[in-house]
């Protein structure tokens, strides 16, 4: 540029300055979510599961209070299918402007081990915001099963390899994974009986056609209280206030065992860090409120929260944990998309 006349250099500098200013203004206008006005319109929280299920209940509990804290409505958008893959893909490919969130369940971390090729990259296409809670399962058995505890069940199964069975709502379901983890950690041989849903699995266990299963705490407790089922253990690391008399599987004979259904909120990967931080702050504020705690407890769920980085590390550990269980069990699924 030194060979150009001074007037031309000045003109070029002026045009460059104007160009930089224009670019900065356009960038600011194209990212309104990064401004102090965020959020300026309702947010969408995609739930990649059916209405009425565990994740949907958690999303509605969290979404209502989160919206109040943000000053904007959080609209729940159920996009069920393929064990959560369809709705998660939609979220991963949505605009990273802070107005699309997704509330996933633990299948988010088990799908990489179950499905050969996902339409998104689990650990890089979505930005973790916070875990929001977990819902324990119950190891419940028919009253006729001659075992009153987890230790007695393990001893019975060891004495009768391949003669006991457990039901689930299908291959790759939380109940199937909980059973596979128990087998992996104890070395017992119990046959998995896949059903087409939790209702069918419950019916078969109540009827004595299958020895045991891993239902949600809230769905099984009425049967336990009426004597139609007996609770051998709970899959969380802490006992549930809904049934404090039921020991955890971990303390009852399998140290470190944990197979709860957890839920967490994420956003498209390119969402600006200040937005992620703001959403995390408001989520934690939501989760630590007395009202939310009471509503979670009524639904049989445990409150949890984390930083984005803690949630990212947790997801990575869950992927590793369940990939090993799935691989060693030989579990296979055929997900319709």
Beta strands, then each sheet from edge to edge (+ up, - down):
strand 1: 43-47
strand 2: 74-78
strand 3: 100-105
strand 4: 126-135
strand 5: 137-142
strand 6: 165-168
strand 7: 191-194
strand 8: 212-216
strand 9: 229-234
strand 10: 261-268
strand 11: 301-303
sheet 1: 2+ 1+ 3+ 10- 4+ 11-
sheet 2: 7+ 6+ 8+ 5- 9+
end
